[in-house]
Amino acid sequence: MAEAPQPDPRAFRERLQALVGRPVGSEQPSIAPDPVNQAMIRHWAAAFEDENPAYTDAAFAAASRFGGIVAPPCMLQTWMMATPRITGIAARGGSPVEPTGPNPLSVLDRAGFTATLASNSEFEIERYLRLGELLTATTVIESISDEKQTRIGHGHFVTWLTTYTDAEGAVVGRQRFRILKFKPPEAPRA
């Protein structure tokens, strides 16, 4: 694989900084495909072996400080997940959904930073979600680091911030998701 041409470092850094604050995907807020519901809460609680009865026991939840069933706070991202589309997944680089709008990270791809590794995720929870709520989310690039040398190669840490809101527009939580966009090592030649 031929290496991508090296951009002028200062101009490249300016192009990356220009991405900060820009939306990821569509400029329109995403709307959850389904409202908060008991079935997904039950599956989440089972998968994580979280036996908090406020999530699954209606009688307990009704008598609790919540007054009814609530969703585990870290399910915020789950409510926004679109139904995956398997057909054509390889052509989309493994993405289970169709892209919606320009990909701001293509600047990094064109410079050879084509591999992606999820680094970490942080949540800020404003309040618990209740059954029947429908969420909306907006995602923007929050920061892009200077180029770093990591064990797996040279790359840039990209952090995006997703803000989740309820039907009235009140913020219910935020999620920072960080990835490393890096140059994959060259494959050995035969």
N, C-alpha and C positions, 0 to 999 in steps of 0.2 A: 504494500500500500504506500503510495507516494505521500510524503508529509505535506501538509497544507502550508502555503507560503506564510512566512512570519510577518505579521502586521507591525507597523511602527508602534512601539510599546506605549508611548504617550497618547497617540491617537486612539489606539485600541482601548486603553483605560478610560478615555473620555467617552467612547461609544458604550462601554459597559456602564459607566456612571449615568449615562442618559437613559438607561433602562430602569433605573431605580424609580419607583413610584408608578411605573407603567403596569397595566393589567396583564395578568397571565391568562391567555385564552381570550374569550369574548370580553368586550368592554361592558356588556350588560351583566347584571347580577345573575348568578345561577339560581334556579329554583329547585328545591328538592323534588325528586320524582314521587315521593310518598310522604305522608305526614308521619310524625313520631307514632310508632305503633307497638303493641304488646308483643307481637310475634318476633320482630327484630330484636327487641329488648331481651326477650327470653333466650333467643339464640346467642346473643352477645354474652349474656350472663353465664350461659352454659359453657360457651367456648373458653371463657376466662375463669370458670369455676368461681364466679362471684355470687355468693349466696345472700347478698343484701336483700332482705324481703321487701324493701321499698321499691324494688324493681319488678318484682313478680308476684307478690302476695297482696291482692287488692284489699283484703280486710286489714292487714298490718299497715299498709300504706295509708289507708283512709284514717287510721288512728294516729299516724305519725305526724310530725311537724309539717309534712308536705301536704297532707290531706288527700292524697291519691298517689297512684303510680307515677314514678319519675324515671327518666332514662339515665343510665350511667353517664356522667359528664363527658368522658372521653369518646363518646359515640358521635360527637359533633360531626366529624368528617364522614361517618357512616351514612348519615341522613342525606348527604349530598351526592353519594355515589350513583352514577348513572348505570343503567343495565349494560353489562359488557356485551360487546359485539365481537364474536370470535372470527367471523369471516373477514379476511384481509388483515389480520392482526400483525403478521410479519411485515407487510408493506407499511404499516404504521409504526414500525420500530418497536413492536411489542405492546403498544398502547391499546387497552381494551375498549377505548371510545374514540370516536372521530374527533379530530381537533376542531375547535370552534374559534377561529380568528388567527391572527398571525402569532407565530411562536417567537417571543422575544429572545429565547435562548439560542436561536439559530445563529446569532452573532458568534457565540462560542463554538457551535458546531462547525461553522465555516472556517474557524481558526484552528480546527483540529481537536478541539475538546469535545469529542463525540461520545465518550463513555460517561455513564451516570451511576453514582452510588449514593443511596440515601444515607444521610448522616444522623440526623436526629429530628425530633418533633417536640414542641413545647406547647402546652395549652394554658390559656387563661380562661377560667370559667366565671361568668357573671352570675348565672343562675341555672338551676336544673330545668330540663325540658319536661313538658307534660304530654300525655297522650293527645293526639289530634293536632298538635302544632305543626305548622309547615314552615320550614326554614328557607332563607335566602342567604347566599354567600357571595362575597366579592374577594378576589385575590389579586394582590399586587406584589411586585418584586420589592422587597424591603432593603436588600443589600447584596452586593457582589464583592467578594474579597479581591485583594491583589492576588497575583499568581502565587501559589504555594507549592512547595515540593513535598509530596507525601510519599508514603511507602509504595503506593500503587502508581504514582506518576505525578507530573505537573498538572495543576488544575486550579479552578476557582470555586470557592464555596458560594453557593447561591441560596439566599433565604427569601422565601415568599411568605407573606402574611395573608391569611384568610380570615375575614371578619364575618361571623355568622349573626344573622338578625332574625327576629320573629316577624309575624305578620304586621305588627305595628311599626316595624323599623327599629325596635330596640335591640341593642347588641346583647346577645346571650353568651357569646364567647369568641375567642380568637385562637388561631393556631399558627404557629411559626413552624415551617417545614424547611429543612436545610438539606441540600444535596451537594455533592462534589461533582462538577463537570470536569473531567480530566482527559488527557491524551492517553489512549490505550497503548500499551507496549506493542511494538511491532511483532508480528508473528515471525517465528524463525523461518528462514528460507530453506527450501528442500534442496 
